[in-house]
Amino acid sequence: MGEYGAILKSEPGPAGIYRTDWTKYVTRSACQHGIVPVWRDNGCDANHQVGLFNRTTGASTSRN
């Protein structure tokens, strides 16, 4: 499968809900099929990026 992720979008609308739902679905499906999921974390939590963690503190930067 390789790394995967869903970009953060700060634009108005349901993007955050879709990001969360899509991530849960893909992660659950991978696990059910014996695949180890690996989230693509580029270390950036800005708009249109896939970071989830602050690489200095380890704190979650996810808004969803």
N, CA, C and O atoms as a CHARMM CRD file, in Angstrom:
* protein
*
  256
    1    1 MET  N      0.82400  -1.19300   0.00000 PROA 1      0.00000
    2    1 MET  CA     0.00000   0.00000   0.00000 PROA 1      0.00000
    3    1 MET  C      0.86300   1.24900   0.00000 PROA 1      0.00000
    4    1 MET  O      0.52800   2.21100  -0.69100 PROA 1      0.00000
    5    2 GLY  N      1.94100   1.27500   0.73300 PROA 2      0.00000
    6    2 GLY  CA     2.75500   2.47900   0.83300 PROA 2      0.00000
    7    2 GLY  C      2.14700   3.49100   1.78200 PROA 2      0.00000
    8    2 GLY  O      1.15700   3.20700   2.45600 PROA 2      0.00000
    9    3 GLU  N      2.73500   4.65600   1.83300 PROA 3      0.00000
   10    3 GLU  CA     2.20900   5.72300   2.67900 PROA 3      0.00000
   11    3 GLU  C      0.94300   6.30100   2.05300 PROA 3      0.00000
   12    3 GLU  O      0.75400   6.26400   0.83700 PROA 3      0.00000
   13    4 TYR  N      0.09200   6.83200   2.91100 PROA 4      0.00000
   14    4 TYR  CA    -1.13500   7.46600   2.42800 PROA 4      0.00000
   15    4 TYR  C     -1.47800   8.62800   3.32600 PROA 4      0.00000
   16    4 TYR  O     -0.94600   8.74500   4.43000 PROA 4      0.00000
   17    5 GLY  N     -2.35800   9.48500   2.86400 PROA 5      0.00000
   18    5 GLY  CA    -2.79400  10.60600   3.67700 PROA 5      0.00000
   19    5 GLY  C     -3.88600  11.36500   2.96800 PROA 5      0.00000
   20    5 GLY  O     -4.15400  11.14400   1.78700 PROA 5      0.00000
   21    6 ALA  N     -4.51100  12.25800   3.69800 PROA 6      0.00000
   22    6 ALA  CA    -5.53100  13.13900   3.15100 PROA 6      0.00000
   23    6 ALA  C     -5.18600  14.54700   3.59500 PROA 6      0.00000
   24    6 ALA  O     -5.00400  14.80500   4.78400 PROA 6      0.00000
   25    7 ILE  N     -5.09700  15.45000   2.64100 PROA 7      0.00000
   26    7 ILE  CA    -4.65500  16.79300   2.97600 PROA 7      0.00000
   27    7 ILE  C     -5.66400  17.53800   3.84000 PROA 7      0.00000
   28    7 ILE  O     -6.87300  17.32200   3.75700 PROA 7      0.00000
   29    8 LEU  N     -5.12800  18.41300   4.66300 PROA 8      0.00000
   30    8 LEU  CA    -5.94500  19.30400   5.47900 PROA 8      0.00000
   31    8 LEU  C     -6.41300  20.45400   4.59000 PROA 8      0.00000
   32    8 LEU  O     -5.61800  21.03800   3.85500 PROA 8      0.00000
   33    9 LYS  N     -7.67500  20.76900   4.65800 PROA 9      0.00000
   34    9 LYS  CA    -8.21000  21.91200   3.91600 PROA 9      0.00000
   35    9 LYS  C     -8.89300  22.84200   4.90100 PROA 9      0.00000
   36    9 LYS  O     -9.80100  22.44100   5.62900 PROA 9      0.00000
   37   10 SER  N     -8.44800  24.07500   4.91400 PROA 10     0.00000
   38   10 SER  CA    -9.04900  25.02900   5.84700 PROA 10     0.00000
   39   10 SER  C    -10.19000  25.81800   5.21000 PROA 10     0.00000
   40   10 SER  O    -10.80500  26.65600   5.86900 PROA 10     0.00000
   41   11 GLU  N    -10.47600  25.55500   3.93400 PROA 11     0.00000
   42   11 GLU  CA   -11.58300  26.23700   3.29000 PROA 11     0.00000
   43   11 GLU  C    -12.90700  25.84400   3.95400 PROA 11     0.00000
   44   11 GLU  O    -13.02700  24.75500   4.51500 PROA 11     0.00000
   45   12 PRO  N    -13.88300  26.72700   3.88800 PROA 12     0.00000
   46   12 PRO  CA   -15.19800  26.38500   4.45300 PROA 12     0.00000
   47   12 PRO  C    -15.78700  25.16000   3.75500 PROA 12     0.00000
   48   12 PRO  O    -15.53700  24.92200   2.57300 PROA 12     0.00000
   49   13 GLY  N    -16.55300  24.40600   4.49000 PROA 13     0.00000
   50   13 GLY  CA   -17.19400  23.23500   3.91100 PROA 13     0.00000
   51   13 GLY  C    -16.89500  21.98700   4.71400 PROA 13     0.00000
   52   13 GLY  O    -16.25400  22.05200   5.76300 PROA 13     0.00000
   53   14 PRO  N    -17.35600  20.85600   4.22300 PROA 14     0.00000
   54   14 PRO  CA   -17.25500  19.60300   4.97300 PROA 14     0.00000
   55   14 PRO  C    -15.93700  18.84700   4.77700 PROA 14     0.00000
   56   14 PRO  O    -15.87700  17.65000   5.05700 PROA 14     0.00000
   57   15 ALA  N    -14.88700  19.51500   4.30600 PROA 15     0.00000
   58   15 ALA  CA   -13.63800  18.81800   4.00200 PROA 15     0.00000
   59   15 ALA  C    -13.08500  18.04900   5.20000 PROA 15     0.00000
   60   15 ALA  O    -12.59600  16.93100   5.04300 PROA 15     0.00000
   61   16 GLY  N    -13.15800  18.64000   6.40000 PROA 16     0.00000
   62   16 GLY  CA   -12.63500  17.96900   7.58300 PROA 16     0.00000
   63   16 GLY  C    -13.36900  16.67600   7.90100 PROA 16     0.00000
   64   16 GLY  O    -12.75600  15.68700   8.30300 PROA 16     0.00000
   65   17 ILE  N    -14.67900  16.68800   7.71800 PROA 17     0.00000
   66   17 ILE  CA   -15.47200  15.47800   7.95800 PROA 17     0.00000
   67   17 ILE  C    -15.08600  14.40400   6.95600 PROA 17     0.00000
   68   17 ILE  O    -14.89600  13.24500   7.32600 PROA 17     0.00000
   69   18 TYR  N    -14.97000  14.78100   5.68900 PROA 18     0.00000
   70   18 TYR  CA   -14.59600  13.81200   4.66100 PROA 18     0.00000
   71   18 TYR  C    -13.19400  13.27700   4.89700 PROA 18     0.00000
   72   18 TYR  O    -12.94300  12.08900   4.69600 PROA 18     0.00000
   73   19 ARG  N    -12.27700  14.14200   5.32300 PROA 19     0.00000
   74   19 ARG  CA   -10.90400  13.71500   5.60100 PROA 19     0.00000
   75   19 ARG  C    -10.89700  12.65900   6.70300 PROA 19     0.00000
   76   19 ARG  O    -10.22600  11.63400   6.59100 PROA 19     0.00000
   77   20 THR  N    -11.64500  12.92200   7.75700 PROA 20     0.00000
   78   20 THR  CA   -11.70800  11.98100   8.87700 PROA 20     0.00000
   79   20 THR  C    -12.36500  10.67200   8.46300 PROA 20     0.00000
   80   20 THR  O    -11.84300   9.59700   8.76000 PROA 20     0.00000
   81   21 ASP  N    -13.49400  10.75000   7.78700 PROA 21     0.00000
   82   21 ASP  CA   -14.19800   9.53600   7.35600 PROA 21     0.00000
   83   21 ASP  C    -13.35900   8.70200   6.39500 PROA 21     0.00000
   84   21 ASP  O    -13.28600   7.48000   6.52800 PROA 21     0.00000
   85   22 TRP  N    -12.72500   9.36200   5.42700 PROA 22     0.00000
   86   22 TRP  CA   -11.90200   8.65900   4.44400 PROA 22     0.00000
   87   22 TRP  C    -10.73200   7.96200   5.14100 PROA 22     0.00000
   88   22 TRP  O    -10.42100   6.80700   4.84900 PROA 22     0.00000
   89   23 THR  N    -10.08500   8.68400   6.07400 PROA 23     0.00000
   90   23 THR  CA    -8.94400   8.12200   6.79200 PROA 23     0.00000
   91   23 THR  C     -9.35200   6.90900   7.61700 PROA 23     0.00000
   92   23 THR  O     -8.65200   5.89600   7.62200 PROA 23     0.00000
   93   24 LYS  N    -10.47900   7.00700   8.31400 PROA 24     0.00000
   94   24 LYS  CA   -10.96100   5.86300   9.09300 PROA 24     0.00000
   95   24 LYS  C    -11.25000   4.67200   8.19000 PROA 24     0.00000
   96   24 LYS  O    -10.89000   3.54200   8.51800 PROA 24     0.00000
   97   25 TYR  N    -11.89800   4.91600   7.05500 PROA 25     0.00000
   98   25 TYR  CA   -12.24300   3.82800   6.13500 PROA 25     0.00000
   99   25 TYR  C    -10.99500   3.14500   5.58900 PROA 25     0.00000
  100   25 TYR  O    -10.89300   1.91900   5.63100 PROA 25     0.00000
  101   26 VAL  N    -10.05400   3.91900   5.08100 PROA 26     0.00000
  102   26 VAL  CA    -8.84900   3.34500   4.48200 PROA 26     0.00000
  103   26 VAL  C     -8.02800   2.59700   5.53000 PROA 26     0.00000
  104   26 VAL  O     -7.52500   1.50700   5.26000 PROA 26     0.00000
  105   27 THR  N     -7.89100   3.17200   6.71300 PROA 27     0.00000
  106   27 THR  CA    -7.12000   2.52600   7.77600 PROA 27     0.00000
  107   27 THR  C     -7.77600   1.21800   8.21000 PROA 27     0.00000
  108   27 THR  O     -7.09800   0.20000   8.35300 PROA 27     0.00000
  109   28 ARG  N     -9.07700   1.24000   8.41700 PROA 28     0.00000
  110   28 ARG  CA    -9.80600   0.03400   8.82300 PROA 28     0.00000
  111   28 ARG  C     -9.69200  -1.05100   7.74800 PROA 28     0.00000
  112   28 ARG  O     -9.43800  -2.21500   8.05700 PROA 28     0.00000
  113   29 SER  N     -9.87900  -0.66700   6.50400 PROA 29     0.00000
  114   29 SER  CA    -9.80600  -1.63400   5.40300 PROA 29     0.00000
  115   29 SER  C     -8.41700  -2.24200   5.28900 PROA 29     0.00000
  116   29 SER  O     -8.28400  -3.44700   5.07700 PROA 29     0.00000
  117   30 ALA  N     -7.39500  -1.43000   5.42600 PROA 30     0.00000
  118   30 ALA  CA    -6.02800  -1.94900   5.35900 PROA 30     0.00000
  119   30 ALA  C     -5.80700  -2.99100   6.45800 PROA 30     0.00000
  120   30 ALA  O     -5.29700  -4.08000   6.19700 PROA 30     0.00000
  121   31 CYS  N     -6.19000  -2.65100   7.67300 PROA 31     0.00000
  122   31 CYS  CA    -6.01700  -3.58100   8.80100 PROA 31     0.00000
  123   31 CYS  C     -6.79900  -4.87600   8.58400 PROA 31     0.00000
  124   31 CYS  O     -6.30000  -5.96100   8.87900 PROA 31     0.00000
  125   32 GLN  N     -8.01300  -4.76300   8.07400 PROA 32     0.00000
  126   32 GLN  CA    -8.83600  -5.95000   7.82200 PROA 32     0.00000
  127   32 GLN  C     -8.23000  -6.85600   6.75700 PROA 32     0.00000
  128   32 GLN  O     -8.49700  -8.05700   6.73800 PROA 32     0.00000
  129   33 HSD  N     -7.42700  -6.29600   5.88500 PROA 33     0.00000
  130   33 HSD  CA    -6.79200  -7.06500   4.81500 PROA 33     0.00000
  131   33 HSD  C     -5.33700  -7.41700   5.12800 PROA 33     0.00000
  132   33 HSD  O     -4.59200  -7.83100   4.24000 PROA 33     0.00000
  133   34 GLY  N     -4.93700  -7.25000   6.39000 PROA 34     0.00000
  134   34 GLY  CA    -3.59700  -7.63500   6.81200 PROA 34     0.00000
  135   34 GLY  C     -2.49600  -6.68800   6.34800 PROA 34     0.00000
  136   34 GLY  O     -1.32600  -7.06900   6.30200 PROA 34     0.00000
  137   35 ILE  N     -2.86500  -5.46400   6.00700 PROA 35     0.00000
  138   35 ILE  CA    -1.89000  -4.47000   5.55900 PROA 35     0.00000
  139   35 ILE  C     -1.63900  -3.49000   6.69700 PROA 35     0.00000
  140   35 ILE  O     -2.58100  -3.01900   7.33400 PROA 35     0.00000
  141   36 VAL  N     -0.38200  -3.18500   6.95000 PROA 36     0.00000
  142   36 VAL  CA    -0.02900  -2.22700   7.99000 PROA 36     0.00000
  143   36 VAL  C     -0.11700  -0.82100   7.39100 PROA 36     0.00000
  144   36 VAL  O      0.65500  -0.48800   6.49100 PROA 36     0.00000
  145   37 PRO  N     -1.04300   0.00500   7.87500 PROA 37     0.00000
  146   37 PRO  CA    -1.16700   1.35300   7.31700 PROA 37     0.00000
  147   37 PRO  C     -0.05300   2.27500   7.81500 PROA 37     0.00000
  148   37 PRO  O      0.33500   2.22200   8.98200 PROA 37     0.00000
  149   38 VAL  N      0.45000   3.11300   6.92200 PROA 38     0.00000
  150   38 VAL  CA     1.50300   4.07200   7.27500 PROA 38     0.00000
  151   38 VAL  C      1.06300   5.44500   6.78100 PROA 38     0.00000
  152   38 VAL  O      1.01200   5.69600   5.57700 PROA 38     0.00000
  153   39 TRP  N      0.74700   6.32500   7.71800 PROA 39     0.00000
  154   39 TRP  CA     0.28500   7.66200   7.36100 PROA 39     0.00000
  155   39 TRP  C      1.44800   8.49900   6.86300 PROA 39     0.00000
  156   39 TRP  O      2.52300   8.50300   7.46400 PROA 39     0.00000
  157   40 ARG  N      1.23400   9.19600   5.78000 PROA 40     0.00000
  158   40 ARG  CA     2.22800  10.12500   5.23200 PROA 40     0.00000
  159   40 ARG  C      2.16000  11.40200   6.04100 PROA 40     0.00000
  160   40 ARG  O      1.21100  12.17300   5.89500 PROA 40     0.00000
  161   41 ASP  N      3.14600  11.64500   6.89100 PROA 41     0.00000
  162   41 ASP  CA     3.20000  12.85100   7.70800 PROA 41     0.00000
  163   41 ASP  C      4.38000  13.67900   7.23200 PROA 41     0.00000
  164   41 ASP  O      5.53200  13.29500   7.43500 PROA 41     0.00000
  165   42 ASN  N      4.10300  14.81000   6.60200 PROA 42     0.00000
  166   42 ASN  CA     5.18800  15.63800   6.08700 PROA 42     0.00000
  167   42 ASN  C      5.65300  16.69200   7.09400 PROA 42     0.00000
  168   42 ASN  O      6.45100  17.56700   6.75900 PROA 42     0.00000
  169   43 GLY  N      5.15400  16.60600   8.31600 PROA 43     0.00000
  170   43 GLY  CA     5.61100  17.50100   9.36900 PROA 43     0.00000
  171   43 GLY  C      5.03900  18.90300   9.30200 PROA 43     0.00000
  172   43 GLY  O      5.48800  19.79000  10.02900 PROA 43     0.00000
  173   44 CYS  N      4.06800  19.11300   8.45200 PROA 44     0.00000
  174   44 CYS  CA     3.49400  20.44800   8.29300 PROA 44     0.00000
  175   44 CYS  C      1.98200  20.36400   8.47400 PROA 44     0.00000
  176   44 CYS  O      1.32700  19.53100   7.84700 PROA 44     0.00000
  177   45 ASP  N      1.42600  21.22400   9.33000 PROA 45     0.00000
  178   45 ASP  CA    -0.01700  21.20200   9.55100 PROA 45     0.00000
  179   45 ASP  C     -0.71600  22.39000   8.89800 PROA 45     0.00000
  180   45 ASP  O     -1.82800  22.74600   9.28600 PROA 45     0.00000
  181   46 ALA  N     -0.07400  23.00100   7.91500 PROA 46     0.00000
  182   46 ALA  CA    -0.67600  24.12200   7.19400 PROA 46     0.00000
  183   46 ALA  C     -1.70500  23.61300   6.18700 PROA 46     0.00000
  184   46 ALA  O     -1.81300  22.40900   5.95400 PROA 46     0.00000
  185   47 ASN  N     -2.44300  24.51800   5.60500 PROA 47     0.00000
  186   47 ASN  CA    -3.44800  24.17000   4.61900 PROA 47     0.00000
  187   47 ASN  C     -2.82300  23.37600   3.46400 PROA 47     0.00000
  188   47 ASN  O     -1.73900  23.70200   2.97900 PROA 47     0.00000
  189   48 HSD  N     -3.52100  22.35000   3.04800 PROA 48     0.00000
  190   48 HSD  CA    -3.13400  21.46400   1.93600 PROA 48     0.00000
  191   48 HSD  C     -1.87600  20.65200   2.24400 PROA 48     0.00000
  192   48 HSD  O     -1.09200  20.35400   1.34300 PROA 48     0.00000
  193   49 GLN  N     -1.68500  20.29800   3.50100 PROA 49     0.00000
  194   49 GLN  CA    -0.57500  19.45900   3.93600 PROA 49     0.00000
  195   49 GLN  C     -1.14000  18.23900   4.66500 PROA 49     0.00000
  196   49 GLN  O     -2.34100  18.17300   4.92800 PROA 49     0.00000
  197   50 VAL  N     -0.27800  17.27300   4.99000 PROA 50     0.00000
  198   50 VAL  CA    -0.75800  16.04000   5.62100 PROA 50     0.00000
  199   50 VAL  C     -0.15000  15.77400   7.00400 PROA 50     0.00000
  200   50 VAL  O     -0.24300  14.65400   7.50800 PROA 50     0.00000
  201   51 GLY  N      0.46200  16.77200   7.61400 PROA 51     0.00000
  202   51 GLY  CA     1.07300  16.57200   8.92000 PROA 51     0.00000
  203   51 GLY  C      0.04500  16.32900  10.01700 PROA 51     0.00000
  204   51 GLY  O     -1.03300  16.92400  10.01400 PROA 51     0.00000
  205   52 LEU  N      0.38600  15.45200  10.95100 PROA 52     0.00000
  206   52 LEU  CA    -0.48200  15.16000  12.09600 PROA 52     0.00000
  207   52 LEU  C      0.18400  15.46000  13.43000 PROA 52     0.00000
  208   52 LEU  O     -0.50100  15.65600  14.43400 PROA 52     0.00000
  209   53 PHE  N      1.52600  15.49800  13.45100 PROA 53     0.00000
  210   53 PHE  CA     2.25700  15.65100  14.70500 PROA 53     0.00000
  211   53 PHE  C      3.31300  16.73700  14.59500 PROA 53     0.00000
  212   53 PHE  O      3.93500  16.92000  13.54800 PROA 53     0.00000
  213   54 ASN  N      3.50400  17.45500  15.69700 PROA 54     0.00000
  214   54 ASN  CA     4.61100  18.38500  15.79600 PROA 54     0.00000
  215   54 ASN  C      5.85200  17.53800  16.03000 PROA 54     0.00000
  216   54 ASN  O      5.92600  16.82000  17.02700 PROA 54     0.00000
  217   55 ARG  N      6.80100  17.60600  15.15300 PROA 55     0.00000
  218   55 ARG  CA     7.97800  16.73000  15.23600 PROA 55     0.00000
  219   55 ARG  C      8.93700  17.10600  16.35000 PROA 55     0.00000
  220   55 ARG  O      9.83000  16.32800  16.68500 PROA 55     0.00000
  221   56 THR  N      8.76900  18.27600  16.92500 PROA 56     0.00000
  222   56 THR  CA     9.60900  18.68500  18.04500 PROA 56     0.00000
  223   56 THR  C      9.01900  18.21700  19.37500 PROA 56     0.00000
  224   56 THR  O      9.73600  17.69600  20.22900 PROA 56     0.00000
  225   57 THR  N      7.70700  18.40700  19.54400 PROA 57     0.00000
  226   57 THR  CA     7.07200  18.08600  20.82300 PROA 57     0.00000
  227   57 THR  C      6.33000  16.75900  20.83100 PROA 57     0.00000
  228   57 THR  O      6.07000  16.19700  21.89500 PROA 57     0.00000
  229   58 GLY  N      5.98700  16.25300  19.64600 PROA 58     0.00000
  230   58 GLY  CA     5.20100  15.02100  19.55100 PROA 58     0.00000
  231   58 GLY  C      3.71200  15.26000  19.72600 PROA 58     0.00000
  232   58 GLY  O      2.92200  14.31800  19.67700 PROA 58     0.00000
  233   59 ALA  N      3.31900  16.52500  19.93200 PROA 59     0.00000
  234   59 ALA  CA     1.89900  16.85300  20.13300 PROA 59     0.00000
  235   59 ALA  C      1.13800  16.73000  18.81600 PROA 59     0.00000
  236   59 ALA  O      1.68100  16.98000  17.74000 PROA 59     0.00000
  237   60 SER  N     -0.10900  16.34700  18.92400 PROA 60     0.00000
  238   60 SER  CA    -0.98000  16.26000  17.75600 PROA 60     0.00000
  239   60 SER  C     -1.27700  17.64900  17.23400 PROA 60     0.00000
  240   60 SER  O     -1.54800  18.56800  18.00800 PROA 60     0.00000
  241   61 THR  N     -1.22500  17.80300  15.92300 PROA 61     0.00000
  242   61 THR  CA    -1.59000  19.07100  15.29500 PROA 61     0.00000
  243   61 THR  C     -2.87700  18.92100  14.50800 PROA 61     0.00000
  244   61 THR  O     -3.33200  19.86800  13.86600 PROA 61     0.00000
  245   62 SER  N     -3.46300  17.73600  14.55500 PROA 62     0.00000
  246   62 SER  CA    -4.67100  17.46700  13.79300 PROA 62     0.00000
  247   62 SER  C     -5.83800  18.24300  14.34800 PROA 62     0.00000
  248   62 SER  O     -6.04700  18.28200  15.56100 PROA 62     0.00000
  249   63 ARG  N     -6.59000  18.85200  13.48000 PROA 63     0.00000
  250   63 ARG  CA    -7.77300  19.60600  13.89400 PROA 63     0.00000
  251   63 ARG  C     -9.01900  18.74500  13.83500 PROA 63     0.00000
  252   63 ARG  O    -10.08300  19.18100  14.27300 PROA 63     0.00000
  253   64 ASN  N     -8.91700  17.53300  13.30500 PROA 64     0.00000
  254   64 ASN  CA   -10.07700  16.65600  13.15900 PROA 64     0.00000
  255   64 ASN  C     -9.91100  15.45000  14.03900 PROA 64     0.00000
  256   64 ASN  O    -10.78200  14.58100  14.06500 PROA 64     0.00000
